[in-house]
Amino acid sequence: MNIFRKITTLSIGVFCLFGVLLTGCGKKTDPALDAYKESMTVFYDKLSEYDRQINAIDPESESAKYDLLEILDEMKDSYKDMAEIEVPEEFSGIADISLEASEYMEKANEFYHMAYDNEFDEDSEMLASQYYERANDRVLIMLQVLHGEVPEGEGISVETQSTYEISTIEEDAETDED
């Protein structure tokens, strides 16, 4: 089963970045932001555990495909839970990305089941692998944003706001002074 190799390869980047996820610089934050960071840490901990479990599956065992599908079902649920977490204003740019990641993981899971539940279906496995890769790509983008990095990569566009467009003083305060 080359699925194990594909899943592990795609996950390596996620888990390498996990080690430095959301490390603070001693700054005080608001409770909603702290709760979000904790939720995301739990999510990435789960991904790390899924990676460990997938790597522990013996591809030659009779139960390998069922074990894999069970882990992928759990992974799909974790992605769904992650996408339902309210994203604080500081990270509002990744709200849509977390939904995309969840949707892609759901599709990946669906196609992996189509590939392995009955007769092996190579086309479904290929589609599943593509959706899985897209889900992981979204998770990597989220990690970059959570680390304060500007996401880079094929198909990624970043919109920045000019400092001249940001008002730090409310407009009402300006008109009262005039």
ZAZAMAR-866177 format. One record per residue (C-alpha): residue number from 1; residue in one letter; x, z, y. Coordinates in Angstrom, 1 decimal. Layout:
N
<drenpa resi="NUM" resn="A" X="X" Z="Z" Y="Y"/>
...
END
This chain:
178
<drenpa resi="1" resn="M" X="0.0" Z="0.0" Y="0.0"/>
<drenpa resi="2" resn="N" X="1.7" Z="-1.1" Y="3.2"/>
<drenpa resi="3" resn="I" X="-0.9" Z="0.7" Y="5.2"/>
<drenpa resi="4" resn="F" X="1.1" Z="3.9" Y="5.0"/>
<drenpa resi="5" resn="R" X="4.1" Z="2.2" Y="6.5"/>
<drenpa resi="6" resn="K" X="2.0" Z="0.7" Y="9.3"/>
<drenpa resi="7" resn="I" X="0.3" Z="3.9" Y="10.2"/>
<drenpa resi="8" resn="T" X="3.5" Z="5.9" Y="10.2"/>
<drenpa resi="9" resn="T" X="5.3" Z="3.3" Y="12.3"/>
<drenpa resi="10" resn="L" X="2.6" Z="3.2" Y="14.8"/>
<drenpa resi="11" resn="S" X="2.4" Z="7.0" Y="15.0"/>
<drenpa resi="12" resn="I" X="6.1" Z="7.6" Y="15.5"/>
<drenpa resi="13" resn="G" X="5.9" Z="6.9" Y="19.2"/>
<drenpa resi="14" resn="V" X="3.0" Z="9.2" Y="19.7"/>
<drenpa resi="15" resn="F" X="4.6" Z="12.1" Y="17.9"/>
<drenpa resi="16" resn="C" X="8.0" Z="11.6" Y="19.6"/>
<drenpa resi="17" resn="L" X="6.3" Z="12.0" Y="23.0"/>
<drenpa resi="18" resn="F" X="4.2" Z="14.9" Y="21.7"/>
<drenpa resi="19" resn="G" X="7.2" Z="17.2" Y="21.8"/>
<drenpa resi="20" resn="V" X="7.2" Z="17.1" Y="25.6"/>
<drenpa resi="21" resn="L" X="3.5" Z="16.9" Y="26.2"/>
<drenpa resi="22" resn="L" X="2.2" Z="18.6" Y="29.2"/>
<drenpa resi="23" resn="T" X="5.2" Z="20.8" Y="29.9"/>
<drenpa resi="24" resn="G" X="4.8" Z="22.6" Y="33.2"/>
<drenpa resi="25" resn="C" X="7.2" Z="23.2" Y="35.9"/>
<drenpa resi="26" resn="G" X="6.0" Z="26.7" Y="36.7"/>
<drenpa resi="27" resn="K" X="3.2" Z="25.5" Y="39.0"/>
<drenpa resi="28" resn="K" X="-0.1" Z="27.3" Y="39.1"/>
<drenpa resi="29" resn="T" X="-3.0" Z="25.1" Y="38.1"/>
<drenpa resi="30" resn="D" X="-6.8" Z="25.5" Y="38.1"/>
<drenpa resi="31" resn="P" X="-8.6" Z="26.7" Y="34.9"/>
<drenpa resi="32" resn="A" X="-10.3" Z="23.3" Y="34.3"/>
<drenpa resi="33" resn="L" X="-6.9" Z="21.6" Y="34.3"/>
<drenpa resi="34" resn="D" X="-5.4" Z="24.3" Y="32.0"/>
<drenpa resi="35" resn="A" X="-8.3" Z="23.9" Y="29.6"/>
<drenpa resi="36" resn="Y" X="-7.9" Z="20.1" Y="29.5"/>
<drenpa resi="37" resn="K" X="-4.1" Z="20.4" Y="28.8"/>
<drenpa resi="38" resn="E" X="-4.9" Z="22.9" Y="26.0"/>
<drenpa resi="39" resn="S" X="-7.5" Z="20.6" Y="24.5"/>
<drenpa resi="40" resn="M" X="-5.1" Z="17.7" Y="24.6"/>
<drenpa resi="41" resn="T" X="-2.4" Z="19.8" Y="23.0"/>
<drenpa resi="42" resn="V" X="-4.8" Z="20.6" Y="20.2"/>
<drenpa resi="43" resn="F" X="-5.6" Z="16.9" Y="19.9"/>
<drenpa resi="44" resn="Y" X="-1.9" Z="15.9" Y="19.6"/>
<drenpa resi="45" resn="D" X="-1.3" Z="18.8" Y="17.2"/>
<drenpa resi="46" resn="K" X="-4.0" Z="17.3" Y="15.0"/>
<drenpa resi="47" resn="L" X="-2.4" Z="13.8" Y="15.2"/>
<drenpa resi="48" resn="S" X="0.9" Z="15.3" Y="14.1"/>
<drenpa resi="49" resn="E" X="-0.8" Z="17.0" Y="11.1"/>
<drenpa resi="50" resn="Y" X="-2.6" Z="13.7" Y="10.2"/>
<drenpa resi="51" resn="D" X="0.8" Z="12.0" Y="10.3"/>
<drenpa resi="52" resn="R" X="2.3" Z="14.6" Y="8.0"/>
<drenpa resi="53" resn="Q" X="-0.7" Z="14.3" Y="5.6"/>
<drenpa resi="54" resn="I" X="-0.5" Z="10.5" Y="5.5"/>
<drenpa resi="55" resn="N" X="3.2" Z="10.6" Y="4.8"/>
<drenpa resi="56" resn="A" X="2.6" Z="13.1" Y="1.9"/>
<drenpa resi="57" resn="I" X="0.2" Z="10.7" Y="0.1"/>
<drenpa resi="58" resn="D" X="1.8" Z="9.2" Y="-3.0"/>
<drenpa resi="59" resn="P" X="0.9" Z="5.5" Y="-2.6"/>
<drenpa resi="60" resn="E" X="1.1" Z="5.1" Y="-6.4"/>
<drenpa resi="61" resn="S" X="-1.6" Z="7.8" Y="-7.2"/>
<drenpa resi="62" resn="E" X="-5.1" Z="6.8" Y="-8.2"/>
<drenpa resi="63" resn="S" X="-6.5" Z="8.8" Y="-5.3"/>
<drenpa resi="64" resn="A" X="-4.2" Z="7.4" Y="-2.6"/>
<drenpa resi="65" resn="K" X="-6.8" Z="5.2" Y="-0.9"/>
<drenpa resi="66" resn="Y" X="-9.4" Z="7.9" Y="-1.0"/>
<drenpa resi="67" resn="D" X="-7.0" Z="10.4" Y="0.4"/>
<drenpa resi="68" resn="L" X="-6.0" Z="8.0" Y="3.2"/>
<drenpa resi="69" resn="L" X="-9.7" Z="7.2" Y="4.0"/>
<drenpa resi="70" resn="E" X="-10.5" Z="10.9" Y="4.2"/>
<drenpa resi="71" resn="I" X="-7.7" Z="11.5" Y="6.7"/>
<drenpa resi="72" resn="L" X="-8.7" Z="8.5" Y="8.7"/>
<drenpa resi="73" resn="D" X="-12.3" Z="9.9" Y="8.8"/>
<drenpa resi="74" resn="E" X="-10.9" Z="13.2" Y="10.2"/>
<drenpa resi="75" resn="M" X="-8.7" Z="11.3" Y="12.7"/>
<drenpa resi="76" resn="K" X="-11.7" Z="9.3" Y="13.9"/>
<drenpa resi="77" resn="D" X="-13.6" Z="12.5" Y="14.5"/>
<drenpa resi="78" resn="S" X="-10.6" Z="14.0" Y="16.4"/>
<drenpa resi="79" resn="Y" X="-10.4" Z="10.9" Y="18.6"/>
<drenpa resi="80" resn="K" X="-14.2" Z="11.1" Y="19.3"/>
<drenpa resi="81" resn="D" X="-13.8" Z="14.8" Y="20.2"/>
<drenpa resi="82" resn="M" X="-10.9" Z="14.0" Y="22.5"/>
<drenpa resi="83" resn="A" X="-12.9" Z="11.3" Y="24.3"/>
<drenpa resi="84" resn="E" X="-15.7" Z="13.8" Y="25.0"/>
<drenpa resi="85" resn="I" X="-13.4" Z="16.2" Y="26.8"/>
<drenpa resi="86" resn="E" X="-14.1" Z="16.2" Y="30.5"/>
<drenpa resi="87" resn="V" X="-11.1" Z="14.7" Y="32.3"/>
<drenpa resi="88" resn="P" X="-10.1" Z="16.6" Y="35.4"/>
<drenpa resi="89" resn="E" X="-9.7" Z="14.8" Y="38.7"/>
<drenpa resi="90" resn="E" X="-5.9" Z="14.9" Y="38.4"/>
<drenpa resi="91" resn="F" X="-6.0" Z="12.7" Y="35.4"/>
<drenpa resi="92" resn="S" X="-9.2" Z="10.7" Y="36.2"/>
<drenpa resi="93" resn="G" X="-7.3" Z="7.4" Y="35.6"/>
<drenpa resi="94" resn="I" X="-7.2" Z="8.0" Y="31.8"/>
<drenpa resi="95" resn="A" X="-10.9" Z="8.8" Y="31.3"/>
<drenpa resi="96" resn="D" X="-11.7" Z="5.2" Y="30.4"/>
<drenpa resi="97" resn="I" X="-8.6" Z="5.0" Y="28.3"/>
<drenpa resi="98" resn="S" X="-9.6" Z="8.0" Y="26.2"/>
<drenpa resi="99" resn="L" X="-12.9" Z="6.3" Y="25.5"/>
<drenpa resi="100" resn="E" X="-11.2" Z="3.1" Y="24.5"/>
<drenpa resi="101" resn="A" X="-8.9" Z="5.0" Y="22.2"/>
<drenpa resi="102" resn="S" X="-11.8" Z="6.6" Y="20.5"/>
<drenpa resi="103" resn="E" X="-13.7" Z="3.3" Y="20.1"/>
<drenpa resi="104" resn="Y" X="-10.7" Z="1.6" Y="18.7"/>
<drenpa resi="105" resn="M" X="-10.1" Z="4.4" Y="16.2"/>
<drenpa resi="106" resn="E" X="-13.7" Z="4.2" Y="15.1"/>
<drenpa resi="107" resn="K" X="-13.4" Z="0.5" Y="14.5"/>
<drenpa resi="108" resn="A" X="-10.1" Z="1.0" Y="12.7"/>
<drenpa resi="109" resn="N" X="-11.7" Z="3.5" Y="10.4"/>
<drenpa resi="110" resn="E" X="-14.6" Z="1.2" Y="9.8"/>
<drenpa resi="111" resn="F" X="-12.4" Z="-1.7" Y="8.8"/>
<drenpa resi="112" resn="Y" X="-10.1" Z="0.5" Y="6.7"/>
<drenpa resi="113" resn="H" X="-13.2" Z="1.6" Y="4.7"/>
<drenpa resi="114" resn="M" X="-14.2" Z="-2.1" Y="4.4"/>
<drenpa resi="115" resn="A" X="-10.7" Z="-2.9" Y="3.1"/>
<drenpa resi="116" resn="Y" X="-10.4" Z="-0.1" Y="0.6"/>
<drenpa resi="117" resn="D" X="-13.9" Z="1.2" Y="-0.4"/>
<drenpa resi="118" resn="N" X="-14.5" Z="-1.6" Y="-2.9"/>
<drenpa resi="119" resn="E" X="-12.4" Z="-4.6" Y="-3.8"/>
<drenpa resi="120" resn="F" X="-9.4" Z="-4.8" Y="-1.6"/>
<drenpa resi="121" resn="D" X="-10.1" Z="-6.9" Y="1.5"/>
<drenpa resi="122" resn="E" X="-6.9" Z="-8.0" Y="3.2"/>
<drenpa resi="123" resn="D" X="-8.7" Z="-9.4" Y="6.3"/>
<drenpa resi="124" resn="S" X="-10.4" Z="-6.1" Y="6.9"/>
<drenpa resi="125" resn="E" X="-7.1" Z="-4.3" Y="6.5"/>
<drenpa resi="126" resn="M" X="-5.5" Z="-6.5" Y="9.1"/>
<drenpa resi="127" resn="L" X="-8.3" Z="-5.9" Y="11.5"/>
<drenpa resi="128" resn="A" X="-8.1" Z="-2.2" Y="10.9"/>
<drenpa resi="129" resn="S" X="-4.4" Z="-2.2" Y="11.5"/>
<drenpa resi="130" resn="Q" X="-4.9" Z="-4.0" Y="14.9"/>
<drenpa resi="131" resn="Y" X="-7.6" Z="-1.5" Y="16.0"/>
<drenpa resi="132" resn="Y" X="-5.4" Z="1.4" Y="14.9"/>
<drenpa resi="133" resn="E" X="-2.5" Z="0.0" Y="16.9"/>
<drenpa resi="134" resn="R" X="-4.8" Z="-0.3" Y="20.0"/>
<drenpa resi="135" resn="A" X="-6.0" Z="3.2" Y="19.6"/>
<drenpa resi="136" resn="N" X="-2.4" Z="4.5" Y="19.4"/>
<drenpa resi="137" resn="D" X="-1.4" Z="2.3" Y="22.4"/>
<drenpa resi="138" resn="R" X="-4.1" Z="4.0" Y="24.4"/>
<drenpa resi="139" resn="V" X="-2.9" Z="7.5" Y="23.3"/>
<drenpa resi="140" resn="L" X="0.7" Z="6.5" Y="24.4"/>
<drenpa resi="141" resn="I" X="-0.6" Z="5.5" Y="27.8"/>
<drenpa resi="142" resn="M" X="-2.4" Z="8.8" Y="28.1"/>
<drenpa resi="143" resn="L" X="0.7" Z="10.6" Y="27.3"/>
<drenpa resi="144" resn="Q" X="2.7" Z="8.8" Y="29.9"/>
<drenpa resi="145" resn="V" X="0.1" Z="9.6" Y="32.6"/>
<drenpa resi="146" resn="L" X="-0.1" Z="13.3" Y="31.4"/>
<drenpa resi="147" resn="H" X="3.7" Z="13.4" Y="31.8"/>
<drenpa resi="148" resn="G" X="3.5" Z="12.0" Y="35.3"/>
<drenpa resi="149" resn="E" X="5.0" Z="8.7" Y="34.4"/>
<drenpa resi="150" resn="V" X="3.8" Z="5.3" Y="35.5"/>
<drenpa resi="151" resn="P" X="2.6" Z="3.6" Y="32.3"/>
<drenpa resi="152" resn="E" X="4.4" Z="0.4" Y="31.4"/>
<drenpa resi="153" resn="G" X="3.8" Z="-2.2" Y="28.8"/>
<drenpa resi="154" resn="E" X="2.1" Z="-5.5" Y="28.0"/>
<drenpa resi="155" resn="G" X="-1.4" Z="-5.7" Y="29.3"/>
<drenpa resi="156" resn="I" X="-1.0" Z="-2.5" Y="31.5"/>
<drenpa resi="157" resn="S" X="-1.8" Z="-2.7" Y="35.1"/>
<drenpa resi="158" resn="V" X="-1.4" Z="0.2" Y="37.5"/>
<drenpa resi="159" resn="E" X="-3.2" Z="0.6" Y="40.7"/>
<drenpa resi="160" resn="T" X="-1.6" Z="2.8" Y="43.3"/>
<drenpa resi="161" resn="Q" X="-3.1" Z="4.1" Y="46.4"/>
<drenpa resi="162" resn="S" X="-1.2" Z="3.6" Y="49.7"/>
<drenpa resi="163" resn="T" X="-0.4" Z="6.9" Y="51.4"/>
<drenpa resi="164" resn="Y" X="-1.9" Z="5.3" Y="54.6"/>
<drenpa resi="165" resn="E" X="-5.3" Z="5.1" Y="52.8"/>
<drenpa resi="166" resn="I" X="-5.3" Z="8.8" Y="52.0"/>
<drenpa resi="167" resn="S" X="-6.8" Z="11.1" Y="54.5"/>
<drenpa resi="168" resn="T" X="-5.8" Z="14.7" Y="54.3"/>
<drenpa resi="169" resn="I" X="-8.0" Z="15.7" Y="57.2"/>
<drenpa resi="170" resn="E" X="-11.8" Z="15.5" Y="56.9"/>
<drenpa resi="171" resn="E" X="-13.3" Z="13.0" Y="59.2"/>
<drenpa resi="172" resn="D" X="-15.8" Z="15.5" Y="60.6"/>
<drenpa resi="173" resn="A" X="-12.9" Z="17.7" Y="61.8"/>
<drenpa resi="174" resn="E" X="-11.4" Z="14.8" Y="63.7"/>
<drenpa resi="175" resn="T" X="-14.6" Z="13.9" Y="65.5"/>
<drenpa resi="176" resn="D" X="-15.1" Z="17.6" Y="66.5"/>
<drenpa resi="177" resn="E" X="-11.7" Z="17.6" Y="68.2"/>
<drenpa resi="178" resn="D" X="-12.4" Z="14.4" Y="70.2"/>
END
